[in-house]
């Protein structure tokens, strides 16, 4: 809309110029020039909607009088900006021919016909090139805008898919743990039912196991209900998800792969299974991220926390050297899925690079 207003303002200025020229020409008795000026102004206005038709009309008028030259040349520029090059080149050739006829009909005493033709050709060539350049630039900007929009939409889709996949994976793991809890509860409840002759100590111990199992099962069930939003195949046979208790095995695998890992475990007590699984995934993703983006760099893993407070996991590694490429293609959604996983567990995750170091830090609740 702003571009059309600018063109309209230029057309009005062009109209004033042509009318002024016509008036000056009319001093010499050329009444036809005044009529041509008015009609060429109408043709210039028509070029805003019909650039080719309006330009050809102004070009035809240029054969009769030079006062139509501004409208004809301005139209040639608009056609070059808004239409394809072959059509714009044809309009430019028509403009050159019209002004050649104009020079033959009304010779200019100040310049020869040859120089006049050379000047007209140079002017139309410049207008054609200028318009084609502007059209190409506009097409490039539109293309870049469309590519940016598509890239943003694709990244949004990949992030959404990563979050959904992480939710489903976590839900399956929770289903396995929940089934394990309930089977334990059922086993000890059956013992209470079929062994009423057990000693009071055995009955109390079994009742305590049932109470603790039911409490933990309710916590797991609350998370499963929050995660499962659609029917899924939850009966696949899966190995139990690793927890922080399996962290030494993960560290040994990383070291066997040639990665330098330093672990400082300052935790006090055993983490609950849900917290341990999430903490294990944080360390696993941090080591994987370091291997991809900073191969050969050492990684420091720090774990702190105690029951009743929270578990803090920090992974730090030097940033890769400038220009270093990842050892494997990065999906760009690994940390996105990890952030969503930690959030669903009631915690928070932060990752950033500063002072030559890349740091991943997670905070997870640790019930007492």
N, C-alpha and C positions, 0 to 999 in steps of 0.2 A: 504494500500500500504506500509506503514512503517513497519507493522508487517511482511509482506511477505519478505521485504528486510532483516529484522533482521534474519528471519528463513533461508533465502538464505545464509547470511553471516555465520550463524552457521553451515550450511551444508558444505560450503567451508572449514571452520576450521575443521569440522569432516573429510572431505576428506583428508586434509593434515595429520591429525592424523592417519587415517587408512593407508594411503600410507607409512607414516613413520614407523608404526608398521609392515607393511608388509615387508618393506625393512629390518628392524631389524630381522624379522622372516626369511627373505630370507638369512640372513647370515648363518643360520643353514641349508640351503639347501632346505627350503620349497618354491619352486617356485609357488606352487598352491596358497599360501597365497597372493602372489603379484597379481595374477589374481582375487582372491576373493576380494581383497581390491579395485581394479579398478571397478569391477562389483557392489560391495556394494556402492561405491560412486555414480554410476549411479542410483542405487535403491534409495539412499537418495535424489538425485535430483528429481526423479520421485515422491517422497512423497509430494512435494510441490503442485502437481496437483492431484495426485491419492494417498492419504495417506494410504488407506488400501492395495491396490495392491503393492505399493512400500515397505510397511512395511513387508508384507508377503514374498516378494522376498528377502529382507535383512534377515528375520528370517530363511528362507530356507538356505541361504548362511552361517548363523551362525552354522548350523549343520556341515558344512564342515570345517570352520576355525573360530577361535575366533576373527580374524580381522574384521569380519562383525558384531560383538557385538555392537559397537557404533551406526552403522546405524540402527540396529534392535531395540535397546532401544530408540533411538531418534524418530523412527517411531511410536513406541508404545505410546510415549508421544503425538505426533501429532494426532494420531487417538483418543486418550482420550479427546483431546481438541476440535476436530472438528466433532466427530461422537457420536452417542448415546452410553450410558453406556453398554448395552448388547454386541454390536459389539466390543467396546473397550475391554471389559472383555475377549471376545473370542480371540482377537488378543494377549492379554497378556498371556492367557493360552497357545497359540501356541508358544509364545516366551519362556515361561518356559520349555515347552516340548523340544523345539529345543536345549536349552542350557543344558538340562539334557542329551540329546543324545550326545551333544558336550563333556560334562564331562565324559561320558562313553567311547567315542572314543579316546579322548586325555586327559587323567587324568592329573590333576595338582598336582605336587609332594608337593606343599606347603600347600595344604588344602584337607581335606577329601571330599568324594563325598556328604556326608550328609550336611556338612557345606556349600559346594558349592551350593547345591540345596536350602538350607535355605537362602543363600545370594541372589540367583537369584529370589526367591519368594518375598523376602523383597524389592528388587530393582523394580521389575515389579509392586508390590502392591503400592509402593510409586509413581511410574510414573502414574499408573492408577488413584490414588487419586488426585494427583496434576493436572492432565489433566481434570478430572471431575470437580474439584473445579474451575479451570480457565474457563471451559465451562459454568458452572452455573453463575459465576460472569459476564461473557460476556452477557449471556441471561438476567440477571437481569438489567444490564446497558441498554440494548436495550429496555427492557420493561419499565424502568423508563423514558427513552427518549421518547418513544411512548406515555406514559401516560401524560408527560409534554406537548408534542405537541398537544394532543387531548384536554387537559385542556385549553391550550392557545387558541386553535381554538374555543372551546365552550364559553370561556369568551368573545372572540371577537364577536361571533355570538350574545350572550346575550346583549352586549353593543350596537351592531348595531340595534337589535330589540328594545331595550329601546329608542334609539334615534329616530327610525322611529315612535314608538308609541307616543312618546312625541310630535313629529312634527304633527302627525295627530290629536292628542288631542287639541293642540294649534290652529291648523287650524280650527277645528270645532268651538272652542270658538270664534275665530275671525270672522267666518262666521256669527254666531249669532249676534255679535256686529255690523258687517257691515250691515246685514239686518235691524237691528234696526235703524241705522243711515240713511240708504236710505229711510226707511219708513217715518221717520221724515221729511226728505228733501221733499219727495213726498207730504206729508200732507201740509206743509207750502207753497210749490210751487203751489199746487192746490188752497189754499186759496188766493194766489196772483192772480191766473187766474180767479177765479169765484167771487171774491169780489173786483173788481176794485174800488168800491165806499168807501173802507175803508179809515180811516183817514191816513194822512201821517205818524203819529207816528206808527200806526199798520202796515202799509206797510214796514216801515223801520225796525221795529222789526222782521217781518217775513222774510225780505230779509237778515237780519243779521243771523237769525237762519239757513237759507238755506246756506249762505256762510260758516258759522262755521261747519255745518253738512257735506257739501261737502268736506271741508278741512280735517276733521277727517275721513271721509269715504275713501278719497284717501290714507291717511296714513295706515288705516286698510287694504285696498285693496293691497297696496304694500307688506305688510307682508303676506297676504294670497297667493298672486302670488308666493312669494318666498318659501312658505311652501308646497303648494299643487303641487305634481308632478304626481299624478295619480288620476283617477276618483274614487270617494269615495261617500258613502252615507252621504250627508250633510243635509238631510232633517229630521233627527231624532229629535224628540222633546226633548229638553234639557233645564234645568233650567239655568238662567243666571249665568255665572261664578262669583264666589265671588271676591271681591277686598279688598284693605286695609280697606275700610269702614266697611267690615264685620269682621275685625280682633277681635273686642271685643267678638263676638260670638265664634270664634275659641278659644280664650284664656279661656273663661268660660267653654267650653267643656273640655279643657285640665285640668283645675283645678277641675272640677267635677270628672274627671277620677283619681284624686289623684296626679296630677303633679303640682309641685311648679313652677310657672311662674311669673317672674318679668318683667314688660314692662316699658320702658322709651321712650316715643314718643316725639321727638323733631322736627318733621316735621312742615313746615310752608306752609299751604295750602292743597288743595285736589289734589291728584295725578291723572294723566290721566288714563282712564280705562285700557289701555294695560299695563302700568307700575304698576297699582294697582293689576291687576290679577297676574302678575309675582311676585310682592312682596309678595302677599298673599301665593302663592305656596312656596316661599322660607321659610317663617315662618312656614307653615304647614309641609313641609318636615323636617325642623330643629327640630320641636317638636316631630314629629314621630320618627326621628332618635335617639333623646335623650331617648324617652320612650323605644325603642328597646334595645339600647346598654348601657344605663346608667339609669336604672329604679330607681326611688326614689331620683335622684339627681336634684337639682334646675336648672332652665334654665333662663338665662337673655336674654331679647330681647331688642335691641336698634335700633331705627329708627331715622335717621337724613336726612335732605335735604330740599331743597326749589326749587320753579320753576326757571328754567334757569340754574340750576347747575346739581346735580345728587342726587339720593336717595341711601343712604347707610343703609343696614340692617345687623346687627350683632347678631348672636346667640351664646351664650357661656354656656357650661355645664361642670362639672368635668368629667374626664375620669373614666370609670368603674374600679372597683377593679380588680387586677390581678386574672385571672382564672374565672371571672364572665362570664356566658354565656348569650347571648341575650334572651330576654323574648319571642321572636318569631323568626322564621327562617328569615334571612336576604337574600334578593335577590342579593345584591351587585351592583345593577344598579340604585338605587334611586337617589343617588347624581350624577351619570352619566347623567341621564335624566334631572335632575335639572340644571346641568351645561350647557347642550345643550339648554335648554329652555331660560336661562338667556343670553346665547350667541346670540340666535336668536333675542332676544329683544334689542340687541345692548349693552349689559352689560357684566359683568365679575363676576365669582364666584370662591371663594377659600375656601378650607376646609382643616384643618390640626389639629393635636394634639401636644401640647407642654406645658411644665411646669405644667403638671397635668390637663390641660384644653383642651377641644375640641371646635374648633371655626369654624363657618360657616359665611362667610362674602360675601355679594353681593353688587355690584355697578350697578345701573340702571340709564340710562339717564332720565332726567326730563325736558322736553321742557318747555320754558317759555310761 
